[in-house]
Each structure stands twice: as C-alpha cells, then as structure tokens.
Amino acid sequence: MTSKTIKPFFLWKHLNKLRWLSLCTVFAMLIFLPYAHVYQTFEAAHAYDLLADSEKQLYDTMEAITSPFINDIEKDLDAIKGNTWSGTFFGYQLSDPLAALGQIFAGRSFYLPFLLTALVPVIFTIVFGRFFCGWICPATFIYELNTNVAAWLRRAGLKTGNRRFDLRIKYLVLAIGLVLSAITGSVLVAGIYPPAIVGREIYYAIALGGFGAGSVFFVITLLFDLLVARRGFCRYLCPGGALYSLLGRFRIFRIQRIVENCNDCAKCNAICEFGLDPLRDGFGQECNNCTACIAICPTDALTFKVRLSDVPNMGPGHLGKLYRRDKKDNGKQ
C-alpha cells in the first residue's frame, strides 16, 4: 500500500519565475533611474541645442520612452528615485534596514522619520524572512548568473570553490562595521554591502561616465564565489544578509517538505545556493524563500506553511527507497 500524496498549491511551483521577474525589474529600474536623472537635468537646463550628439540621442530616447506616461518631466519622473539602499516610491520613502541601523550608529542618535522608512522592509522580513536577499537584491541577480558561470567552468573541467565556513562570520562583520561606523561617524557598512554598491556603481557608470572603487570590491566578491565558496559572500560575509537573517529568524511563511511526496532525490539540496538541507527539513534562518527548491522538485514535495519555526527532521521521504525498505523490515517483525 503506497502513501497518499498531497498536492500543494499549484502557484508555489511557479514562484521562482516570479522571483526572477522581480530581480530583473529591480535591476532594470536601477539602470533606468540614472538615465531619467540625466534626462531631467538636460530638460531643466533648457540646452538641447548645446548638447553633444550622444547626449541628444539619450534625450530623444528617454523622451520617446517616457512621453506616453508623463506630462511633467521634472515632477512625474521624481515619483521613483534612489536605489535599493534608500529611495522614494510614489511619495513614500523606503530604506534598507541596514541603512537605518548604520545611520543610528554613525550619528549615535535616533532620527525617527528615517527609522520609519525602514519599517515596511522590516515587517516584510519578519513575515517572509530573508526575502530581500532572494527577491529584490540587485547583487543576487548578478550572483546567480555567476553561479551559472561556475557551472559552465565545471563542465569545462575547471575546479570552482566549494569551501564552507562558519555562518556566524557575517554577524561579526556586521558588528565590526557598525562599531567602526560609530567611531568614524560614517556609514561604513555601505562600502561592503553589495546591493548598495551595485546601485552606486550603475549610477556612476551612467550619470558620471565611469566606475568607482566599489566595482573592484564587487568583482572580488564574484571571484570569491567562483574560486572559494559558492555564494560565499552572501552566506558568510554580507552585513545585510546577517541583519536580514536575524530579523527573519522567526518568519511566518516557511518552506516545508511534504514527506509523503518526497522521493529523496536530493535535487532540492543541489539547487540551494545557500547550502541548506531541504531534504532533511534543514532550512533555518538562512533561507531566503527563493523557492528554487520548490521549482525543481519532481514530486511536488515542497510547499509553504505558516509556522513560527521549522519542523524537525521528518525522516526519509515516503516515496524513497529507504522509507519503503524500513517499512518492509518493520512489517516482517
């Protein structure tokens, strides 16, 4: 007699596609906004005839893109400004919780209006966990493409890094960054925080015509992921990842295995870039609910549950050989 399979909500299987759409949208926004800023500057200067040919081409392109949607260039294009570190969205100001925390330490004071800008991300993190890292962070978009590069290198016979370190290192990085911010009066954590770096460097490249020193640091993180540890910076060194892990430790929405559907194929473990153990119900506070494990599962054995903690290891999957063997042995006794 076989175990009865349980069918999870059908949309969970497609959430990873929605996640990639979200990542692509955020990245596209970070590219569009600097162009919009330059376009606004040209318009405010009323100097179209004085622009270089390349600048006129930019102006004409932006005018063609935006004119169907806006009436006033200066006001309407201000509806969305900034980046994933801090920005304005249709009049509401939002900040990364690390930006707010870093400012508290750097200024050694509490500025309530600025703290409130981090309220929505904090609430979302408490509900959905480390979702920013998987669904919004523009660095994740690049890091996951970098994972594909690593796969191509392995197929070509080249060795890539897969070392493991203590996950608590990133909490030490966060603590040191905040202490140094308090000592220097500058938000130093922003200098090593990938989403902030990506936003700045894209702006520098488009609006100012060059890259800053942050681009060198970001390339180093890519090489670290390729040569030392898979998604190593996010897992072991990112100060923002540390903060989001702490905030999302008791998240409400969690991925959970449906043991009745599981066949122990371990594809979920192989796809997890954070080195978690979905096969044995080992998600923990590092899980960013990216849903890659749900998407790859051939037997629909992973779903979302509303819980304040992960379930303990439920044992072998009921469709797997180990479970059937144990059940058969118990039947003989």
Residue pairs with C-beta under 8 A, 6 or more apart in sequence:
2 319
3 260
3 318
3 319
4 260
5 260
5 261
5 299
5 300
5 319
6 258
6 260
6 261
7 300
8 258
8 300
8 302
8 303
8 304
9 303
9 304
12 291
12 294
12 302
12 303
12 304
13 294
13 295
13 300
14 295
15 291
15 294
15 295
16 290
16 291
16 292
16 294
16 295
17 295
19 134
19 135
19 290
19 291
22 135
22 136
23 135
23 136
23 137
23 138
23 140
23 141
23 144
24 141
26 84
26 136
26 137
26 138
26 141
27 138
27 141
29 80
30 83
30 84
30 138
30 198
30 199
30 202
30 203
31 202
31 206
33 80
33 81
33 82
33 83
33 203
34 202
34 203
34 205
34 206
34 207
35 58
35 62
35 206
36 62
36 66
36 77
37 81
37 203
37 207
38 58
38 62
38 206
38 207
39 58
39 59
39 62
39 63
39 66
39 73
39 77
40 73
40 74
40 77
40 78
42 48
42 51
42 55
42 58
42 59
43 59
43 73
43 74
44 74
48 56
48 59
51 59
66 73
66 76
66 77
69 76
70 76
70 77
78 88
79 88
79 89
79 90
79 91
80 87
80 88
80 89
80 90
81 87
81 88
82 88
83 195
83 196
83 199
83 200
83 202
83 203
84 96
84 136
84 137
84 138
84 195
84 196
84 198
84 199
85 95
85 96
85 99
85 190
85 193
85 195
85 196
85 199
85 200
86 93
86 94
86 95
86 96
86 99
86 117
87 93
87 94
87 95
88 94
93 117
94 117
94 118
94 120
94 121
95 114
95 117
95 118
95 121
96 118
96 121
96 132
96 195
96 196
96 240
97 118
97 121
97 122
97 125
97 243
97 244
97 247
98 189
98 190
98 193
98 239
98 240
98 243
99 118
99 187
99 190
99 196
100 114
100 115
100 117
100 118
101 118
101 178
101 243
102 177
102 178
102 181
102 187
102 188
102 189
102 190
103 111
103 114
103 187
104 110
104 111
104 115
105 178
105 179
105 181
105 182
105 187
106 181
106 182
106 184
106 185
106 186
106 187
106 188
107 185
108 182
121 132
122 247
124 131
124 132
125 131
125 132
125 244
125 247
125 248
125 251
126 247
126 248
126 250
126 251
126 252
127 251
127 252
127 253
128 248
128 251
128 252
128 253
128 289
129 244
129 248
129 251
129 253
129 254
129 285
129 287
129 288
129 289
130 241
130 244
130 245
130 248
130 285
130 286
130 287
130 288
130 289
131 248
131 288
131 289
132 240
132 244
132 288
133 140
133 234
133 238
133 240
133 241
133 244
133 288
134 140
134 288
134 289
134 290
135 288
135 289
135 290
136 195
137 194
137 195
137 240
138 195
138 198
138 199
139 194
139 195
139 197
139 198
139 218
139 221
139 234
140 234
142 198
142 222
143 194
143 222
143 225
143 231
143 233
143 234
143 273
144 273
146 222
146 225
146 226
147 225
147 230
147 231
147 273
149 226
150 160
150 225
150 226
150 230
153 160
153 226
154 160
160 226
160 227
160 230
161 224
161 225
161 226
161 227
161 228
161 229
161 230
161 232
162 229
162 230
163 228
163 229
163 232
164 229
164 275
165 229
165 232
165 235
165 236
166 236
167 235
167 236
167 286
169 236
169 237
170 235
170 236
170 237
170 238
170 239
170 241
170 242
170 245
171 242
171 246
173 192
173 237
173 238
173 239
173 242
174 189
174 239
174 242
174 243
177 188
177 189
177 192
177 239
178 189
180 188
181 187
181 188
181 189
189 239
189 240
190 196
191 197
191 214
191 217
192 217
192 237
192 239
193 238
193 239
193 240
194 218
194 221
194 233
194 234
194 238
194 240
195 240
197 214
197 215
197 217
197 218
198 218
200 212
200 214
201 211
201 212
201 214
201 215
201 218
204 210
204 211
204 212
205 211
221 233
221 237
224 232
224 233
225 231
225 232
225 233
229 235
229 236
230 273
230 275
231 273
231 274
231 275
234 241
234 273
234 274
235 241
235 274
235 275
235 286
244 288
245 285
245 286
246 285
248 285
249 285
250 308
250 309
251 285
251 289
252 306
252 307
252 308
253 289
253 304
253 305
253 306
254 283
254 287
254 289
254 304
254 305
254 306
254 307
254 310
255 278
255 283
255 287
255 289
255 291
255 293
255 294
255 302
255 303
255 304
255 305
256 281
256 283
256 302
256 303
256 304
256 305
256 307
256 310
256 311
257 278
257 279
257 281
257 301
257 302
257 311
257 314
257 317
258 300
258 301
258 302
258 303
259 301
259 314
259 315
259 317
259 318
260 318
260 319
261 299
261 300
261 301
261 317
261 318
261 319
262 279
262 299
262 301
262 316
262 317
262 318
262 319
262 320
263 298
263 299
263 301
263 317
263 319
263 320
264 279
264 316
264 317
264 319
264 320
264 321
264 322
264 323
265 298
265 299
266 279
267 293
267 296
267 297
267 298
268 278
268 279
268 293
268 296
268 297
268 302
269 276
269 277
269 278
269 279
271 292
271 293
271 296
272 278
272 292
272 293
273 290
273 292
274 286
274 287
274 288
276 282
276 283
276 284
276 286
276 287
277 283
278 293
278 302
279 317
280 313
281 310
281 311
281 312
281 313
281 314
282 310
282 313
283 310
284 310
293 302
294 302
294 303
299 317
299 319
301 317
301 319
315 323
316 322
316 323
316 326
317 323
